[in-house]
Amino acid sequence: MGLKWTDTREIAIELSEQHPDVNPMSVRFTDLHRWVMGLPDFDDKPEHSGEKILEAIQMAWMEEHGD
């Protein structure tokens, strides 16, 4: 079973592993959307995301990034 947009914590972990040197707050939502869609385990429709979901992913990624 693949990742869905609502799996914000798991998505954040994968993003932090794939882009370890990127400050999550510097990523535009358009790029963030593209990066999430490109994750190997991701399996959801592009239109199921929105600003609130992308924001939640970005915040979770920030928490991962800070650790």
N, C-alpha and C positions, 0 to 999 in steps of 0.2 A: 504494500500500500504506500503510495507516494505522499509527499508533503502537500498540504493545502495551504491556502492563504492564511487560514486561521492558526496555523502552526508557527506562530511568530517566534517563539523561543528557539525551536529547532532550525528555522530558517536563519535566524540571527547567528546561531552557532556555525552553520555551514558557511555563511557569508564571511564570518570572522576568520574561518580557516582558509577560505579561498582568496580573501583580500586582507591579509594581516596588517599591511602597512597603510590601509585607508582609514581616514577618520570618517566614521559613519555620518557625522553631521555635515560633511562636505559633499555628500552624494546627493545629486538631484533625484527627485522621485522618478523621473523618466528613466534614469540609469538604474536606480534601485529596482524598478519594475522589471527591466530587461535582465538584470543580474539574477533576480529571483526566478524568472522564467527559465533561465539557463542552467539552474542547479540540476544536477543529474537525478536527484530523487524527487524533483518537483513535478506534480501531476495535478494541475488545476487549470481552469480556464482564465485567460488574461483578463476578461471582463469582470471576473469575480473580485478583483481588487479595487480599492478606492483609497482616497487620501488617508482616511483613518487607519486602515490596515497597514499602509506603507509607513505611516507615522509610528504605529505600534512596533513594526519590524525594526525601524530605525532606532527606537528607544531601547528595544531588547538588544540590538546590536551594540549600542553604546555601552550597555551594562556588560556585555561580553568583552568589549574592547577595553573597558576599564580594569578588568580583572587581571 
